Amino acid sequence: MPELVPSDLWGRSAYRMLGNKAVWKKRIRPDALAKAKDQCEACGESGGTMVCHDKWVYDDKKTIANLSGFEIHCRGCDSVTHFGHTFKTGDDLAPMFAHLCRVNECKFQEAVTILKGATLLWEKRNKKKWRIVVSPALLKDYPEMEGLPDFKPALTF
């Protein structure tokens, strides 16, 4: 399913926010891959390049974005999850739509409805100022993530 990141939070992935990339490369990503048994946690695909995806839980009332964990995605699921980015980069959308339809066992028009719903939620969330928190479980496993909520991205998208 698509998970469009509110524009207020663009550039704030765990990978970018971590000052120490070794933590990501040597611990977080390998831990996530091992937990997922080197398979996409959305569709079950294995093989090829897998993406370690930040898992956010949004509290729309309190405007809190909680980094709650990580999921392994295949490239197809990653293109659906971040379909706004896929669209913005000018990539061919046909493979993304085909993947969304296959995984959700739906027809093209249903996929369009799914993406429209995600876009409406994204537009609603874009009207808010978000605060980042990191779940206590992640901080326990990766104490290096303590300063993530204070990170300010250098790039704008």
VMD Tcl script that builds the backbone (N, CA, C; Angstrom):
set m [mol new atoms 471]
animate dup $m
set s [atomselect $m all]
$s set {name element resname resid chain x y z} {
  {N N MET 1 A 0.837 -1.187 0.000}
  {CA C MET 1 A 0.000 0.000 0.000}
  {C C MET 1 A 0.882 1.251 0.000}
  {N N PRO 2 A 0.395 2.269 -0.648}
  {CA C PRO 2 A 1.157 3.525 -0.656}
  {C C PRO 2 A 1.224 4.144 0.737}
  {N N GLU 3 A 2.355 4.729 1.051}
  {CA C GLU 3 A 2.559 5.428 2.322}
  {C C GLU 3 A 3.234 6.759 2.005}
  {N N LEU 4 A 2.442 7.722 1.627}
  {CA C LEU 4 A 3.009 9.010 1.242}
  {C C LEU 4 A 3.419 9.796 2.479}
  {N N VAL 5 A 4.643 10.251 2.464}
  {CA C VAL 5 A 5.217 10.987 3.587}
  {C C VAL 5 A 4.786 12.452 3.502}
  {N N PRO 6 A 4.223 13.004 4.589}
  {CA C PRO 6 A 3.863 14.425 4.563}
  {C C PRO 6 A 5.081 15.270 4.195}
  {N N SER 7 A 4.849 16.294 3.393}
  {CA C SER 7 A 5.975 17.087 2.889}
  {C C SER 7 A 6.796 17.716 4.011}
  {N N ASP 8 A 6.176 17.949 5.162}
  {CA C ASP 8 A 6.884 18.481 6.322}
  {C C ASP 8 A 7.997 17.528 6.798}
  {N N LEU 9 A 7.888 16.255 6.416}
  {CA C LEU 9 A 8.841 15.243 6.873}
  {C C LEU 9 A 9.770 14.749 5.769}
  {N N TRP 10 A 9.681 15.323 4.576}
  {CA C TRP 10 A 10.557 14.889 3.494}
  {C C TRP 10 A 12.013 15.060 3.893}
  {N N GLY 11 A 12.816 14.096 3.520}
  {CA C GLY 11 A 14.240 14.143 3.824}
  {C C GLY 11 A 14.582 13.619 5.199}
  {N N ARG 12 A 13.588 13.117 5.916}
  {CA C ARG 12 A 13.832 12.654 7.282}
  {C C ARG 12 A 13.716 11.130 7.395}
  {N N SER 13 A 14.450 10.431 6.566}
  {CA C SER 13 A 14.509 8.977 6.705}
  {C C SER 13 A 15.537 8.661 7.789}
  {N N ALA 14 A 15.412 7.499 8.387}
  {CA C ALA 14 A 16.368 7.105 9.427}
  {C C ALA 14 A 17.792 7.098 8.860}
  {N N TYR 15 A 17.925 6.619 7.626}
  {CA C TYR 15 A 19.257 6.577 7.014}
  {C C TYR 15 A 19.862 7.974 6.932}
  {N N ARG 16 A 19.084 8.935 6.473}
  {CA C ARG 16 A 19.595 10.299 6.341}
  {C C ARG 16 A 19.830 10.957 7.694}
  {N N MET 17 A 18.979 10.658 8.651}
  {CA C MET 17 A 19.078 11.330 9.942}
  {C C MET 17 A 20.206 10.789 10.804}
  {N N LEU 18 A 20.580 9.536 10.594}
  {CA C LEU 18 A 21.671 8.948 11.372}
  {C C LEU 18 A 22.992 9.559 10.945}
  {N N GLY 19 A 23.683 10.134 11.862}
  {CA C GLY 19 A 24.996 10.681 11.550}
  {C C GLY 19 A 26.001 9.578 11.281}
  {N N ASN 20 A 25.802 8.440 11.913}
  {CA C ASN 20 A 26.716 7.315 11.809}
  {C C ASN 20 A 26.118 6.288 10.851}
  {N N LYS 21 A 26.504 6.340 9.576}
  {CA C LYS 21 A 25.961 5.424 8.563}
  {C C LYS 21 A 26.354 3.969 8.831}
  {N N ALA 22 A 27.421 3.765 9.594}
  {CA C ALA 22 A 27.842 2.399 9.908}
  {C C ALA 22 A 26.754 1.678 10.703}
  {N N VAL 23 A 26.041 2.399 11.552}
  {CA C VAL 23 A 24.944 1.795 12.321}
  {C C VAL 23 A 23.892 1.246 11.363}
  {N N TRP 24 A 23.599 2.020 10.315}
  {CA C TRP 24 A 22.601 1.589 9.327}
  {C C TRP 24 A 23.127 0.372 8.551}
  {N N LYS 25 A 24.332 0.488 8.038}
  {CA C LYS 25 A 24.875 -0.542 7.159}
  {C C LYS 25 A 25.241 -1.833 7.876}
  {N N LYS 26 A 25.707 -1.719 9.132}
  {CA C LYS 26 A 26.192 -2.908 9.834}
  {C C LYS 26 A 25.185 -3.507 10.809}
  {N N ARG 27 A 24.158 -2.730 11.184}
  {CA C ARG 27 A 23.219 -3.257 12.176}
  {C C ARG 27 A 21.762 -3.186 11.729}
  {N N ILE 28 A 21.265 -1.981 11.415}
  {CA C ILE 28 A 19.832 -1.828 11.148}
  {C C ILE 28 A 19.408 -2.613 9.913}
  {N N ARG 29 A 20.039 -2.355 8.780}
  {CA C ARG 29 A 19.654 -3.047 7.544}
  {C C ARG 29 A 19.857 -4.571 7.646}
  {N N PRO 30 A 21.021 -5.031 8.114}
  {CA C PRO 30 A 21.182 -6.487 8.254}
  {C C PRO 30 A 20.169 -7.110 9.228}
  {N N ASP 31 A 19.864 -6.409 10.321}
  {CA C ASP 31 A 18.863 -6.928 11.268}
  {C C ASP 31 A 17.496 -7.056 10.591}
  {N N ALA 32 A 17.116 -6.029 9.810}
  {CA C ALA 32 A 15.822 -6.050 9.128}
  {C C ALA 32 A 15.780 -7.153 8.077}
  {N N LEU 33 A 16.863 -7.326 7.337}
  {CA C LEU 33 A 16.921 -8.394 6.336}
  {C C LEU 33 A 16.820 -9.772 6.985}
  {N N ALA 34 A 17.501 -9.961 8.099}
  {CA C ALA 34 A 17.448 -11.250 8.801}
  {C C ALA 34 A 16.044 -11.519 9.327}
  {N N LYS 35 A 15.415 -10.514 9.911}
  {CA C LYS 35 A 14.048 -10.667 10.426}
  {C C LYS 35 A 13.083 -11.035 9.304}
  {N N ALA 36 A 13.280 -10.455 8.131}
  {CA C ALA 36 A 12.404 -10.703 6.985}
  {C C ALA 36 A 12.819 -11.949 6.199}
  {N N LYS 37 A 13.888 -12.584 6.619}
  {CA C LYS 37 A 14.426 -13.761 5.927}
  {C C LYS 37 A 14.714 -13.452 4.460}
  {N N ASP 38 A 15.238 -12.250 4.234}
  {CA C ASP 38 A 15.627 -11.789 2.894}
  {C C ASP 38 A 14.473 -11.801 1.895}
  {N N GLN 39 A 13.260 -11.591 2.401}
  {CA C GLN 39 A 12.076 -11.523 1.538}
  {C C GLN 39 A 11.348 -10.215 1.758}
  {N N CYS 40 A 10.667 -9.745 0.710}
  {CA C CYS 40 A 9.843 -8.550 0.821}
  {C C CYS 40 A 8.716 -8.834 1.810}
  {N N GLU 41 A 8.580 -7.958 2.790}
  {CA C GLU 41 A 7.558 -8.154 3.814}
  {C C GLU 41 A 6.170 -7.737 3.339}
  {N N ALA 42 A 6.081 -7.140 2.165}
  {CA C ALA 42 A 4.775 -6.755 1.624}
  {C C ALA 42 A 4.234 -7.820 0.672}
  {N N CYS 43 A 5.093 -8.363 -0.203}
  {CA C CYS 43 A 4.595 -9.308 -1.211}
  {C C CYS 43 A 5.253 -10.683 -1.156}
  {N N GLY 44 A 6.316 -10.842 -0.384}
  {CA C GLY 44 A 6.974 -12.134 -0.256}
  {C C GLY 44 A 8.048 -12.427 -1.284}
  {N N GLU 45 A 8.270 -11.495 -2.209}
  {CA C GLU 45 A 9.287 -11.707 -3.239}
  {C C GLU 45 A 10.669 -11.821 -2.597}
  {N N SER 46 A 11.506 -12.658 -3.220}
  {CA C SER 46 A 12.887 -12.764 -2.748}
  {C C SER 46 A 13.811 -12.613 -3.942}
  {N N GLY 47 A 15.040 -12.292 -3.671}
  {CA C GLY 47 A 16.002 -12.083 -4.736}
  {C C GLY 47 A 15.984 -10.634 -5.186}
  {N N GLY 48 A 17.055 -10.243 -5.819}
  {CA C GLY 48 A 17.160 -8.859 -6.270}
  {C C GLY 48 A 17.484 -7.930 -5.117}
  {N N THR 49 A 17.491 -6.652 -5.417}
  {CA C THR 49 A 17.816 -5.649 -4.417}
  {C C THR 49 A 16.619 -5.418 -3.501}
  {N N MET 50 A 16.845 -5.478 -2.219}
  {CA C MET 50 A 15.805 -5.226 -1.236}
  {C C MET 50 A 16.071 -3.880 -0.565}
  {N N VAL 51 A 15.004 -3.172 -0.278}
  {CA C VAL 51 A 15.074 -1.840 0.312}
  {C C VAL 51 A 14.661 -1.930 1.773}
  {N N CYS 52 A 15.447 -1.312 2.644}
  {CA C CYS 52 A 15.089 -1.242 4.060}
  {C C CYS 52 A 14.262 0.031 4.249}
  {N N HIS 53 A 12.978 -0.154 4.479}
  {CA C HIS 53 A 11.991 0.921 4.514}
  {C C HIS 53 A 11.675 1.329 5.954}
  {N N ASP 54 A 11.692 2.634 6.220}
  {CA C ASP 54 A 11.272 3.143 7.532}
  {C C ASP 54 A 9.779 2.904 7.695}
  {N N LYS 55 A 9.382 2.404 8.832}
  {CA C LYS 55 A 7.962 2.201 9.118}
  {C C LYS 55 A 7.512 3.298 10.078}
  {N N TRP 56 A 6.628 4.172 9.600}
  {CA C TRP 56 A 6.107 5.283 10.389}
  {C C TRP 56 A 4.673 5.025 10.772}
  {N N VAL 57 A 4.319 5.406 11.993}
  {CA C VAL 57 A 2.920 5.389 12.447}
  {C C VAL 57 A 2.555 6.841 12.714}
  {N N TYR 58 A 1.510 7.305 12.050}
  {CA C TYR 58 A 1.099 8.704 12.166}
  {C C TYR 58 A -0.077 8.839 13.126}
  {N N ASP 59 A 0.066 9.731 14.096}
  {CA C ASP 59 A -1.034 10.107 14.982}
  {C C ASP 59 A -1.541 11.446 14.454}
  {N N ASP 60 A -2.629 11.389 13.686}
  {CA C ASP 60 A -3.138 12.589 13.024}
  {C C ASP 60 A -3.670 13.624 14.006}
  {N N LYS 61 A -4.168 13.194 15.154}
  {CA C LYS 61 A -4.703 14.151 16.139}
  {C C LYS 61 A -3.588 14.911 16.838}
  {N N LYS 62 A -2.522 14.203 17.222}
  {CA C LYS 62 A -1.413 14.831 17.938}
  {C C LYS 62 A -0.312 15.303 16.990}
  {N N THR 63 A -0.463 15.031 15.707}
  {CA C THR 63 A 0.532 15.329 14.662}
  {C C THR 63 A 1.933 14.826 15.033}
  {N N ILE 64 A 1.961 13.560 15.390}
  {CA C ILE 64 A 3.220 12.897 15.728}
  {C C ILE 64 A 3.473 11.800 14.703}
  {N N ALA 65 A 4.674 11.805 14.157}
  {CA C ALA 65 A 5.135 10.742 13.279}
  {C C ALA 65 A 6.100 9.889 14.090}
  {N N ASN 66 A 5.704 8.649 14.345}
  {CA C ASN 66 A 6.487 7.756 15.193}
  {C C ASN 66 A 7.240 6.765 14.317}
  {N N LEU 67 A 8.563 6.840 14.349}
  {CA C LEU 67 A 9.379 5.846 13.661}
  {C C LEU 67 A 9.317 4.587 14.516}
  {N N SER 68 A 8.596 3.587 14.007}
  {CA C SER 68 A 8.308 2.411 14.834}
  {C C SER 68 A 9.117 1.180 14.458}
  {N N GLY 69 A 9.778 1.207 13.306}
  {CA C GLY 69 A 10.553 0.042 12.906}
  {C C GLY 69 A 10.968 0.125 11.459}
  {N N PHE 70 A 11.352 -1.030 10.925}
  {CA C PHE 70 A 11.820 -1.115 9.546}
  {C C PHE 70 A 11.194 -2.333 8.889}
  {N N GLU 71 A 10.957 -2.214 7.581}
  {CA C GLU 71 A 10.430 -3.316 6.784}
  {C C GLU 71 A 11.293 -3.471 5.544}
  {N N ILE 72 A 11.410 -4.694 5.096}
  {CA C ILE 72 A 12.130 -4.968 3.859}
  {C C ILE 72 A 11.121 -5.004 2.720}
  {N N HIS 73 A 11.420 -4.236 1.667}
  {CA C HIS 73 A 10.573 -4.179 0.478}
  {C C HIS 73 A 11.394 -4.509 -0.759}
  {N N CYS 74 A 10.760 -5.185 -1.703}
  {CA C CYS 74 A 11.369 -5.348 -3.020}
  {C C CYS 74 A 11.245 -4.009 -3.755}
  {N N ARG 75 A 11.917 -3.872 -4.867}
  {CA C ARG 75 A 11.863 -2.614 -5.633}
  {C C ARG 75 A 10.435 -2.298 -6.078}
  {N N GLY 76 A 9.664 -3.324 -6.449}
  {CA C GLY 76 A 8.280 -3.098 -6.880}
  {C C GLY 76 A 7.424 -2.530 -5.767}
  {N N CYS 77 A 7.508 -3.120 -4.587}
  {CA C CYS 77 A 6.728 -2.622 -3.443}
  {C C CYS 77 A 7.208 -1.235 -3.014}
  {N N ASP 78 A 8.516 -0.991 -3.119}
  {CA C ASP 78 A 9.037 0.321 -2.766}
  {C C ASP 78 A 8.497 1.386 -3.722}
  {N N SER 79 A 8.366 1.047 -5.010}
  {CA C SER 79 A 7.833 2.026 -5.963}
  {C C SER 79 A 6.369 2.331 -5.677}
  {N N VAL 80 A 5.619 1.349 -5.167}
  {CA C VAL 80 A 4.216 1.580 -4.790}
  {C C VAL 80 A 4.156 2.380 -3.496}
  {N N THR 81 A 4.931 1.967 -2.506}
  {CA C THR 81 A 4.928 2.650 -1.214}
  {C C THR 81 A 5.216 4.136 -1.378}
  {N N HIS 82 A 6.178 4.451 -2.229}
  {CA C HIS 82 A 6.576 5.843 -2.467}
  {C C HIS 82 A 6.151 6.264 -3.873}
  {N N PHE 83 A 4.887 6.012 -4.220}
  {CA C PHE 83 A 4.474 6.259 -5.596}
  {C C PHE 83 A 4.575 7.723 -5.975}
  {N N GLY 84 A 4.482 8.636 -5.009}
  {CA C GLY 84 A 4.657 10.052 -5.313}
  {C C GLY 84 A 6.051 10.317 -5.843}
  {N N HIS 85 A 7.042 9.693 -5.228}
  {CA C HIS 85 A 8.427 9.824 -5.674}
  {C C HIS 85 A 8.593 9.153 -7.035}
  {N N THR 86 A 7.992 7.982 -7.198}
  {CA C THR 86 A 8.049 7.264 -8.476}
  {C C THR 86 A 7.490 8.142 -9.592}
  {N N PHE 87 A 6.364 8.769 -9.315}
  {CA C PHE 87 A 5.726 9.651 -10.291}
  {C C PHE 87 A 6.592 10.873 -10.580}
  {N N LYS 88 A 7.111 11.462 -9.508}
  {CA C LYS 88 A 7.885 12.704 -9.624}
  {C C LYS 88 A 9.182 12.508 -10.412}
  {N N THR 89 A 9.791 11.332 -10.298}
  {CA C THR 89 A 11.058 11.086 -10.989}
  {C C THR 89 A 10.863 10.797 -12.470}
  {N N GLY 90 A 9.613 10.639 -12.897}
  {CA C GLY 90 A 9.334 10.393 -14.305}
  {C C GLY 90 A 9.538 8.954 -14.717}
  {N N ASP 91 A 9.679 8.057 -13.748}
  {CA C ASP 91 A 9.811 6.640 -14.075}
  {C C ASP 91 A 8.528 6.145 -14.741}
  {N N ASP 92 A 8.656 5.100 -15.522}
  {CA C ASP 92 A 7.506 4.462 -16.153}
  {C C ASP 92 A 6.588 3.937 -15.048}
  {N N LEU 93 A 5.334 4.369 -15.055}
  {CA C LEU 93 A 4.397 3.988 -13.999}
  {C C LEU 93 A 3.745 2.624 -14.237}
  {N N ALA 94 A 3.853 2.096 -15.449}
  {CA C ALA 94 A 3.205 0.813 -15.758}
  {C C ALA 94 A 3.675 -0.316 -14.836}
  {N N PRO 95 A 4.986 -0.486 -14.594}
  {CA C PRO 95 A 5.404 -1.557 -13.680}
  {C C PRO 95 A 4.877 -1.349 -12.250}
  {N N MET 96 A 4.812 -0.091 -11.811}
  {CA C MET 96 A 4.286 0.192 -10.469}
  {C C MET 96 A 2.813 -0.199 -10.381}
  {N N PHE 97 A 2.022 0.181 -11.380}
  {CA C PHE 97 A 0.604 -0.188 -11.387}
  {C C PHE 97 A 0.432 -1.702 -11.477}
  {N N ALA 98 A 1.229 -2.358 -12.306}
  {CA C ALA 98 A 1.136 -3.818 -12.444}
  {C C ALA 98 A 1.443 -4.504 -11.115}
  {N N HIS 99 A 2.456 -4.007 -10.422}
  {CA C HIS 99 A 2.836 -4.592 -9.131}
  {C C HIS 99 A 1.722 -4.371 -8.101}
  {N N LEU 100 A 1.199 -3.161 -8.030}
  {CA C LEU 100 A 0.108 -2.851 -7.095}
  {C C LEU 100 A -1.093 -3.755 -7.353}
  {N N CYS 101 A -1.458 -3.940 -8.619}
  {CA C CYS 101 A -2.598 -4.792 -8.969}
  {C C CYS 101 A -2.330 -6.252 -8.622}
  {N N ARG 102 A -1.117 -6.722 -8.909}
  {CA C ARG 102 A -0.789 -8.124 -8.626}
  {C C ARG 102 A -0.816 -8.409 -7.134}
  {N N VAL 103 A -0.162 -7.563 -6.354}
  {CA C VAL 103 A -0.059 -7.802 -4.915}
  {C C VAL 103 A -1.419 -7.681 -4.228}
  {N N ASN 104 A -2.229 -6.722 -4.666}
  {CA C ASN 104 A -3.539 -6.506 -4.041}
  {C C ASN 104 A -4.664 -7.263 -4.743}
  {N N GLU 105 A -4.291 -8.037 -5.765}
  {CA C GLU 105 A -5.273 -8.804 -6.531}
  {C C GLU 105 A -6.454 -7.922 -6.935}
  {N N CYS 106 A -6.107 -6.820 -7.587}
  {CA C CYS 106 A -7.142 -5.885 -8.005}
  {C C CYS 106 A -6.932 -5.472 -9.454}
  {N N LYS 107 A -7.936 -4.848 -10.006}
  {CA C LYS 107 A -7.864 -4.339 -11.377}
  {C C LYS 107 A -7.309 -2.916 -11.366}
  {N N PHE 108 A -6.951 -2.421 -12.537}
  {CA C PHE 108 A -6.337 -1.109 -12.672}
  {C C PHE 108 A -7.170 -0.015 -12.013}
  {N N GLN 109 A -8.474 -0.002 -12.235}
  {CA C GLN 109 A -9.312 1.073 -11.686}
  {C C GLN 109 A -9.305 1.055 -10.154}
  {N N GLU 110 A -9.247 -0.143 -9.568}
  {CA C GLU 110 A -9.152 -0.239 -8.109}
  {C C GLU 110 A -7.805 0.307 -7.623}
  {N N ALA 111 A -6.754 0.063 -8.396}
  {CA C ALA 111 A -5.436 0.598 -8.045}
  {C C ALA 111 A -5.455 2.122 -8.081}
  {N N VAL 112 A -6.132 2.672 -9.079}
  {CA C VAL 112 A -6.252 4.131 -9.169}
  {C C VAL 112 A -6.979 4.661 -7.938}
  {N N THR 113 A -8.025 3.977 -7.506}
  {CA C THR 113 A -8.778 4.381 -6.314}
  {C C THR 113 A -7.899 4.331 -5.066}
  {N N ILE 114 A -7.079 3.295 -4.951}
  {CA C ILE 114 A -6.153 3.179 -3.812}
  {C C ILE 114 A -5.198 4.375 -3.794}
  {N N LEU 115 A -4.634 4.702 -4.939}
  {CA C LEU 115 A -3.677 5.810 -5.021}
  {C C LEU 115 A -4.352 7.156 -4.769}
  {N N LYS 116 A -5.582 7.315 -5.233}
  {CA C LYS 116 A -6.321 8.561 -4.963}
  {C C LYS 116 A -6.577 8.716 -3.470}
  {N N GLY 117 A -6.950 7.627 -2.804}
  {CA C GLY 117 A -7.182 7.669 -1.352}
  {C C GLY 117 A -5.914 8.047 -0.598}
  {N N ALA 118 A -4.790 7.474 -1.019}
  {CA C ALA 118 A -3.509 7.808 -0.377}
  {C C ALA 118 A -3.157 9.273 -0.607}
  {N N THR 119 A -3.453 9.773 -1.786}
  {CA C THR 119 A -3.163 11.173 -2.109}
  {C C THR 119 A -4.018 12.115 -1.273}
  {N N LEU 120 A -5.297 11.777 -1.093}
  {CA C LEU 120 A -6.183 12.612 -0.262}
  {C C LEU 120 A -5.690 12.668 1.178}
  {N N LEU 121 A -5.264 11.515 1.722}
  {CA C LEU 121 A -4.724 11.485 3.082}
  {C C LEU 121 A -3.447 12.319 3.151}
  {N N TRP 122 A -2.593 12.204 2.165}
  {CA C TRP 122 A -1.353 12.970 2.110}
  {C C TRP 122 A -1.649 14.475 2.093}
  {N N GLU 123 A -2.615 14.897 1.285}
  {CA C GLU 123 A -2.974 16.320 1.223}
  {C C GLU 123 A -3.479 16.821 2.579}
  {N N LYS 124 A -4.238 15.994 3.265}
  {CA C LYS 124 A -4.741 16.348 4.602}
  {C C LYS 124 A -3.574 16.483 5.589}
  {N N ARG 125 A -2.656 15.539 5.533}
  {CA C ARG 125 A -1.505 15.569 6.447}
  {C C ARG 125 A -0.545 16.708 6.128}
  {N N ASN 126 A -0.507 17.139 4.895}
  {CA C ASN 126 A 0.387 18.238 4.514}
  {C C ASN 126 A -0.017 19.563 5.135}
  {N N LYS 127 A -1.212 19.680 5.635}
  {CA C LYS 127 A -1.684 20.921 6.248}
  {C C LYS 127 A -1.216 21.055 7.691}
  {N N LYS 128 A -0.512 20.053 8.171}
  {CA C LYS 128 A -0.105 20.023 9.576}
  {C C LYS 128 A 1.410 20.104 9.714}
  {N N LYS 129 A 1.829 20.526 10.888}
  {CA C LYS 129 A 3.244 20.541 11.266}
  {C C LYS 129 A 3.472 19.286 12.111}
  {N N TRP 130 A 4.393 18.434 11.684}
  {CA C TRP 130 A 4.607 17.147 12.334}
  {C C TRP 130 A 5.817 17.180 13.263}
  {N N ARG 131 A 5.711 16.369 14.310}
  {CA C ARG 131 A 6.809 16.167 15.256}
  {C C ARG 131 A 7.214 14.706 15.168}
  {N N ILE 132 A 8.512 14.447 15.154}
  {CA C ILE 132 A 9.032 13.080 15.052}
  {C C ILE 132 A 9.357 12.539 16.436}
  {N N VAL 133 A 8.984 11.291 16.655}
  {CA C VAL 133 A 9.438 10.542 17.826}
  {C C VAL 133 A 9.946 9.183 17.336}
  {N N VAL 134 A 10.823 8.614 18.100}
  {CA C VAL 134 A 11.344 7.278 17.801}
  {C C VAL 134 A 10.814 6.352 18.881}
  {N N SER 135 A 10.272 5.213 18.461}
  {CA C SER 135 A 9.685 4.294 19.433}
  {C C SER 135 A 10.718 3.837 20.453}
  {N N PRO 136 A 10.286 3.629 21.705}
  {CA C PRO 136 A 11.218 3.156 22.741}
  {C C PRO 136 A 11.915 1.845 22.375}
  {N N ALA 137 A 11.214 0.953 21.675}
  {CA C ALA 137 A 11.828 -0.321 21.288}
  {C C ALA 137 A 13.000 -0.098 20.341}
  {N N LEU 138 A 12.849 0.833 19.396}
  {CA C LEU 138 A 13.962 1.134 18.478}
  {C C LEU 138 A 15.121 1.776 19.224}
  {N N LEU 139 A 14.802 2.680 20.151}
  {CA C LEU 139 A 15.866 3.331 20.920}
  {C C LEU 139 A 16.622 2.323 21.780}
  {N N LYS 140 A 15.914 1.322 22.259}
  {CA C LYS 140 A 16.567 0.281 23.055}
  {C C LYS 140 A 17.551 -0.504 22.185}
  {N N ASP 141 A 17.101 -0.865 20.969}
  {CA C ASP 141 A 17.963 -1.636 20.069}
  {C C ASP 141 A 19.052 -0.786 19.416}
  {N N TYR 142 A 18.712 0.478 19.140}
  {CA C TYR 142 A 19.636 1.370 18.432}
  {C C TYR 142 A 19.681 2.719 19.156}
  {N N PRO 143 A 20.396 2.819 20.267}
  {CA C PRO 143 A 20.436 4.070 21.030}
  {C C PRO 143 A 20.988 5.252 20.220}
  {N N GLU 144 A 21.674 4.956 19.120}
  {CA C GLU 144 A 22.213 6.016 18.267}
  {C C GLU 144 A 21.095 6.861 17.636}
  {N N MET 145 A 19.872 6.371 17.696}
  {CA C MET 145 A 18.739 7.079 17.097}
  {C C MET 145 A 18.155 8.151 18.020}
  {N N GLU 146 A 18.725 8.332 19.158}
  {CA C GLU 146 A 18.224 9.290 20.155}
  {C C GLU 146 A 18.022 10.689 19.592}
  {N N GLY 147 A 18.937 11.172 18.772}
  {CA C GLY 147 A 18.864 12.543 18.276}
  {C C GLY 147 A 18.053 12.725 16.998}
  {N N LEU 148 A 17.467 11.676 16.471}
  {CA C LEU 148 A 16.750 11.778 15.209}
  {C C LEU 148 A 15.633 12.827 15.194}
  {N N PRO 149 A 14.842 12.953 16.245}
  {CA C PRO 149 A 13.760 13.940 16.185}
  {C C PRO 149 A 14.224 15.378 15.973}
  {N N ASP 150 A 15.475 15.686 16.288}
  {CA C ASP 150 A 15.986 17.051 16.140}
  {C C ASP 150 A 16.621 17.305 14.776}
  {N N PHE 151 A 16.697 16.287 13.936}
  {CA C PHE 151 A 17.353 16.404 12.637}
  {C C PHE 151 A 16.604 17.375 11.732}
  {N N LYS 152 A 17.358 18.237 11.056}
  {CA C LYS 152 A 16.807 19.155 10.057}
  {C C LYS 152 A 17.463 18.829 8.717}
  {N N PRO 153 A 16.672 18.445 7.718}
  {CA C PRO 153 A 17.289 18.067 6.441}
  {C C PRO 153 A 17.947 19.248 5.749}
  {N N ALA 154 A 19.062 18.982 5.100}
  {CA C ALA 154 A 19.787 20.020 4.369}
  {C C ALA 154 A 19.154 20.258 3.005}
  {N N LEU 155 A 18.492 19.223 2.468}
  {CA C LEU 155 A 17.920 19.302 1.133}
  {C C LEU 155 A 16.417 19.534 1.195}
  {N N THR 156 A 15.912 20.212 0.219}
  {CA C THR 156 A 14.465 20.319 0.060}
  {C C THR 156 A 14.097 19.603 -1.226}
  {N N PHE 157 A 12.931 19.028 -1.241}
  {CA C PHE 157 A 12.522 18.225 -2.402}
  {C C PHE 157 A 11.376 18.901 -3.116}
}
mol reanalyze $m
mol bondsrecalc $m
mol representation Tube
mol addrep $m
